């Protein structure tokens, strides 16, 4: 079976898309970064390093220092698929981030986005 091409996509190339989606709805880069840091455990400098290195999504999630344990509480549909039913662990991580950015853009309070 061939690997999904998104795995080889650089995080630096999807990051501006996350920003644009959130900013169109009045959210900020700081909020997008907060979501990413919460999910992955990267420090702000660690996130900047990942962007500068243009790591692919596989590497980005593999190098995440402390994936948040509450990420398993992320439920719902993204791209027509229930996040909690995605079998592939890497695809599930990618969709967790997609779902969080989607919730942020839809105006959810940060405490609810971060499962607080």
KAKALIN-V89892 format. One record per residue. N is the residue number from 1. RES is the residue in one letter. SS is DSSP state (helix for helix, strand for strand, loop for the rest). D_CENTER is the distance of its C-alpha to the mean C-alpha in whole Angstrom. Layout:
n=N res=RES ss=SS d_center=D_CENTER
n=N res=RES ss=SS d_center=D_CENTER
This chain:
n=1 res=X ss=loop d_center=25
n=2 res=X ss=loop d_center=23
n=3 res=X ss=loop d_center=20
n=4 res=X ss=loop d_center=17
n=5 res=X ss=helix d_center=17
n=6 res=X ss=helix d_center=13
n=7 res=X ss=helix d_center=13
n=8 res=X ss=helix d_center=15
n=9 res=X ss=loop d_center=13
n=10 res=X ss=strand d_center=13
n=11 res=X ss=helix d_center=10
n=12 res=X ss=helix d_center=12
n=13 res=X ss=helix d_center=13
n=14 res=X ss=helix d_center=10
n=15 res=X ss=helix d_center=9
n=16 res=X ss=helix d_center=12
n=17 res=X ss=helix d_center=11
n=18 res=X ss=helix d_center=8
n=19 res=X ss=helix d_center=11
n=20 res=X ss=helix d_center=14
n=21 res=X ss=helix d_center=13
n=22 res=X ss=helix d_center=12
n=23 res=X ss=helix d_center=16
n=24 res=X ss=helix d_center=18
n=25 res=X ss=loop d_center=17
n=26 res=X ss=loop d_center=18
n=27 res=X ss=loop d_center=15
n=28 res=X ss=loop d_center=15
n=29 res=X ss=helix d_center=13
n=30 res=X ss=helix d_center=14
n=31 res=X ss=helix d_center=12
n=32 res=X ss=helix d_center=9
n=33 res=X ss=helix d_center=9
n=34 res=X ss=helix d_center=10
n=35 res=X ss=helix d_center=7
n=36 res=X ss=helix d_center=6
n=37 res=X ss=helix d_center=9
n=38 res=X ss=helix d_center=9
n=39 res=X ss=helix d_center=7
n=40 res=X ss=helix d_center=8
n=41 res=X ss=loop d_center=11
n=42 res=X ss=loop d_center=12
n=43 res=X ss=loop d_center=14
n=44 res=X ss=helix d_center=14
n=45 res=X ss=helix d_center=17
n=46 res=X ss=helix d_center=15
n=47 res=X ss=helix d_center=12
n=48 res=X ss=helix d_center=15
n=49 res=X ss=helix d_center=16
n=50 res=X ss=helix d_center=13
n=51 res=X ss=helix d_center=13
n=52 res=X ss=helix d_center=17
n=53 res=X ss=helix d_center=17
n=54 res=X ss=loop d_center=15
n=55 res=X ss=loop d_center=14
n=56 res=X ss=strand d_center=13
n=57 res=X ss=helix d_center=10
n=58 res=X ss=helix d_center=12
n=59 res=X ss=helix d_center=13
n=60 res=X ss=helix d_center=10
n=61 res=X ss=helix d_center=9
n=62 res=X ss=helix d_center=13
n=63 res=X ss=loop d_center=14
n=64 res=X ss=loop d_center=11
n=65 res=X ss=loop d_center=14
n=66 res=X ss=loop d_center=14
n=67 res=X ss=loop d_center=11
n=68 res=X ss=loop d_center=12
n=69 res=X ss=helix d_center=14
n=70 res=X ss=helix d_center=14
n=71 res=X ss=helix d_center=10
n=72 res=X ss=helix d_center=13
n=73 res=X ss=helix d_center=14
n=74 res=X ss=loop d_center=11
n=75 res=X ss=loop d_center=14
n=76 res=X ss=loop d_center=15
n=77 res=X ss=strand d_center=15
n=78 res=X ss=strand d_center=12
n=79 res=X ss=loop d_center=14
n=80 res=X ss=loop d_center=17
n=81 res=X ss=strand d_center=16
n=82 res=X ss=strand d_center=16
n=83 res=X ss=helix d_center=12
n=84 res=X ss=helix d_center=15
n=85 res=X ss=helix d_center=17
n=86 res=X ss=loop d_center=15
n=87 res=X ss=loop d_center=17
n=88 res=X ss=loop d_center=16
n=89 res=X ss=helix d_center=13
n=90 res=X ss=helix d_center=11
n=91 res=X ss=helix d_center=11
n=92 res=X ss=helix d_center=10
n=93 res=X ss=helix d_center=7
n=94 res=X ss=helix d_center=6
n=95 res=X ss=helix d_center=7
n=96 res=X ss=helix d_center=6
n=97 res=X ss=helix d_center=2
n=98 res=X ss=helix d_center=5
n=99 res=X ss=helix d_center=8
n=100 res=X ss=helix d_center=7
n=101 res=X ss=helix d_center=7
n=102 res=X ss=helix d_center=10
n=103 res=X ss=helix d_center=11
n=104 res=X ss=helix d_center=11
n=105 res=X ss=helix d_center=13
n=106 res=X ss=loop d_center=15
n=107 res=X ss=loop d_center=17
n=108 res=X ss=loop d_center=16
n=109 res=X ss=loop d_center=17
n=110 res=X ss=helix d_center=14
n=111 res=X ss=helix d_center=16
n=112 res=X ss=helix d_center=15
n=113 res=X ss=helix d_center=12
n=114 res=X ss=loop d_center=12
n=115 res=X ss=loop d_center=14
n=116 res=X ss=loop d_center=17
